[in-house]
Amino acid sequence: MTVPAKLAGFAAVVAIAFGGAAAVGAAIGPEPAKEAQHTSAGSHGATAESTVSTDHGGPGAEGAEEASHPVRGLSVAEAGLRVVVGDPELRRGRVEELRFRVADEEGATVRDFEIAHGKRMHLILARRDLTGFQHLHPVQQADGSWAAEVRLVDAGSYRLFADFTRGGDPYTLASDLRVDGEADLRDLPTPALIADAGDGYEVRREASEARAGDGAELRFTVYNQGAPVRVEPYLGAGGHLVALREGDLAFLHVHPTEHAEQGGNDDSVGFEATFPTAGRYRLFLQFKHEGRVHTAAFTEEVR
């Protein structure tokens, strides 16, 4: 065989080898991307970008959209911090001690937290169908962990949100809890402008239309026995608002705005929020009157 013929044969073998490798690579697919880390955005402070973790479906077109909006609480870990729950199994209807801790990259318990909205740790609980909402303030133990007495009356899967500030940065880390028994899941209520807050209180919200990606003002007025009341400061503002997205229970960033106790001209309580995607959200408004805290819930339809 001549030298040119030998070279031509060698080139053909190389081409076949590389073509086979490419085919195998295409069949296997690209190397999975590492889990995206969340950049923190505070619940009532300065906003920051947040990336949806690949633990919840991975970033796509919707993930890219969410990256520019304040959505949190989709992961147990963020920026080297992780929430660790002592025992996620709870018994239905029993008062039990729920313990958790925040661990660093080495697994050591984090002990130093900053006061934000009057507390060093805010604990939010909600069932997967957005019922059973609770906002608690756990007590830090000698070992650095946090403990709170909880009572969950309905069976099912619950989401735990640990909301705190450390090193000037706010975080919301999340984990799952399970309550024994068969869950009777409920559909999200249709949007309404009036919500019952119990004990003769009701909350009325101003009609507004929220659009994905745009800032929305949410304004509420509290009534007792039909008469408007001026609420007392609660957690450093006129009220506290938690917004959770239906489905993945994304925790949204909400800003309180000026209200009557802070020099406003009426009895309403206002918040600003940006809903990152279209869909339904559940708004949990907490307010304080005559020394007691009450909660009202609304469904928000975002277009």
Residue pairs with C-beta under 8 A, 6 or more apart in sequence:
1 9
32 54
33 54
33 58
34 54
35 53
35 54
35 55
35 75
36 51
36 52
36 53
36 54
36 59
37 51
37 77
37 78
37 79
38 50
38 51
38 53
38 72
38 74
38 75
38 78
38 79
39 48
39 49
39 50
39 51
39 79
40 48
40 50
40 72
40 78
40 79
40 169
40 170
40 171
40 172
41 47
41 48
41 49
41 50
41 70
41 71
41 72
41 170
41 253
42 48
42 116
42 165
42 169
42 170
42 253
43 72
43 117
43 122
43 163
43 170
43 172
43 242
43 251
43 253
43 254
44 116
44 117
44 237
44 253
44 254
44 255
44 256
45 116
45 165
45 170
47 70
47 253
48 70
49 67
49 68
50 66
50 67
50 69
50 70
50 71
50 72
51 59
51 63
51 66
51 67
52 58
52 59
52 62
52 63
52 66
52 67
52 71
52 74
53 74
53 75
55 74
55 75
56 74
56 75
56 248
57 63
59 67
62 277
65 212
65 213
65 276
65 277
66 250
66 276
66 277
69 213
69 274
69 275
69 276
70 252
70 253
70 274
70 276
71 245
71 250
71 251
71 252
71 253
71 276
72 171
72 172
72 250
72 251
72 252
72 253
73 159
73 161
73 172
73 173
73 174
73 249
73 250
73 251
74 174
74 248
74 250
74 251
75 173
75 174
76 82
76 83
76 173
76 174
76 175
77 83
77 173
78 171
78 173
79 169
79 171
80 104
80 105
81 102
81 103
81 104
81 110
81 166
81 171
81 173
82 102
82 103
82 104
82 173
83 100
83 101
83 102
83 103
83 160
83 162
83 173
83 174
83 175
84 100
84 101
84 102
84 103
84 175
85 98
85 99
85 100
85 160
85 175
85 177
86 98
86 99
86 100
86 101
86 145
87 99
88 175
88 176
88 177
88 178
89 177
89 178
89 180
90 96
90 98
90 150
90 152
90 177
90 178
90 179
90 180
91 179
91 180
92 152
92 153
92 154
92 155
92 179
92 180
92 181
93 151
93 152
93 153
94 151
95 149
95 150
95 151
96 149
96 150
96 151
97 147
97 148
97 149
97 150
98 123
98 138
98 147
98 148
98 149
98 150
98 160
98 177
99 141
99 145
99 146
99 147
100 138
100 145
100 146
100 160
100 162
100 175
101 109
101 110
101 143
101 144
101 145
101 146
102 109
102 110
102 113
102 162
102 164
102 173
103 109
103 110
104 110
109 143
109 144
109 145
110 144
110 166
111 140
111 144
112 166
113 120
113 121
113 140
113 164
113 165
113 166
114 120
114 164
114 165
114 166
114 167
114 168
115 165
116 122
116 164
116 165
116 170
117 235
117 236
117 237
117 240
118 235
118 236
119 137
119 235
120 140
120 164
121 137
121 138
121 140
121 146
121 162
121 163
121 164
122 135
122 136
122 137
122 161
122 162
122 163
122 164
123 134
123 135
123 136
123 137
123 138
123 146
123 148
123 160
123 161
123 162
123 163
124 133
124 134
124 135
124 136
124 160
124 161
124 163
124 242
124 251
125 132
125 133
125 134
125 136
125 150
125 152
125 158
125 159
125 160
125 161
125 177
126 132
126 133
126 134
126 158
126 159
126 161
126 244
126 249
126 282
126 284
127 152
127 154
127 156
127 157
127 158
127 159
127 183
128 156
128 157
128 158
128 159
128 185
128 249
129 156
129 185
129 186
129 187
129 188
130 188
130 244
130 246
130 249
130 282
131 154
131 186
132 152
132 153
132 154
132 158
133 242
133 282
133 284
133 295
133 297
134 150
135 240
135 242
135 284
135 286
135 295
136 148
136 150
137 148
138 146
138 147
138 148
139 146
139 147
139 148
140 146
141 147
146 162
152 158
152 177
152 179
154 179
154 183
154 184
155 179
155 180
155 181
155 182
155 183
155 184
156 178
156 179
156 181
156 183
156 184
156 185
157 176
157 177
157 178
157 179
157 183
158 176
158 177
158 178
158 179
159 174
159 175
159 176
159 177
159 249
160 174
160 175
160 176
160 177
161 172
161 173
161 174
161 251
162 171
162 172
162 173
162 174
162 175
163 170
163 171
163 172
163 251
164 170
164 171
165 171
172 251
174 249
174 251
188 246
188 280
188 282
188 299
189 297
189 299
190 299
191 298
191 299
191 300
191 301
192 298
192 299
193 204
193 205
193 206
193 207
194 202
194 203
194 204
194 205
195 202
195 203
195 205
195 285
195 296
195 297
195 298
196 202
196 296
197 203
197 222
197 287
197 294
197 295
197 296
198 294
198 295
199 292
199 294
200 224
200 225
201 222
201 223
201 224
201 289
201 294
201 296
202 222
202 223
202 296
203 220
203 221
203 222
203 223
203 285
203 287
203 296
203 298
204 220
204 221
204 223
205 218
205 219
205 220
205 221
205 298
206 219
206 220
206 221
206 268
208 216
208 217
208 218
208 219
209 303
210 216
210 273
210 275
210 300
210 301
210 302
210 303
211 275
211 302
211 303
212 275
212 276
212 277
212 278
212 302
212 303
213 274
213 275
213 276
214 274
215 272
215 273
215 274
216 272
216 273
216 274
216 275
217 257
217 270
217 271
217 272
218 241
218 254
218 270
218 271
218 272
218 273
218 283
218 300
219 268
219 269
219 270
219 271
220 239
220 268
220 269
220 270
220 285
220 287
220 296
221 228
221 266
221 267
221 268
221 269
222 228
222 229
222 231
222 267
222 269
222 287
222 289
222 294
223 229
224 289
228 267
229 267
229 289
230 260
230 261
230 267
231 238
231 239
231 259
231 260
231 261
231 267
231 269
231 287
231 288
231 289
232 261
232 288
232 289
232 290
232 291
233 261
233 288
234 240
234 286
234 287
234 288
234 293
237 256
237 259
237 262
238 256
238 259
238 260
238 261
238 262
238 269
238 270
238 287
239 256
239 259
239 269
239 271
239 285
239 286
239 287
239 288
240 256
240 285
240 286
240 287
241 254
241 256
241 271
241 273
241 283
241 284
241 285
241 286
242 251
242 254
242 283
242 284
242 286
243 251
243 252
243 254
243 273
243 275
243 281
243 282
243 283
243 284
243 300
244 250
244 251
244 252
244 281
244 282
244 284
245 252
245 275
245 277
245 279
245 280
245 281
246 279
246 280
246 281
246 282
247 279
250 276
252 273
252 274
252 275
252 276
252 281
253 273
253 274
254 271
254 272
254 273
255 271
255 272
255 273
256 269
256 270
256 271
257 270
257 271
257 272
258 264
258 270
259 268
259 269
259 270
260 266
260 267
260 268
269 285
269 287
275 281
275 300
275 302
277 302
278 302
278 303
279 302
280 299
280 300
280 301
280 302
281 299
281 300
281 302
282 297
282 298
282 299
282 300
283 297
283 298
283 299
283 300
284 295
284 296
284 297
285 295
285 296
285 297
285 298
286 293
286 294
286 295
287 293
287 294
287 296
288 294
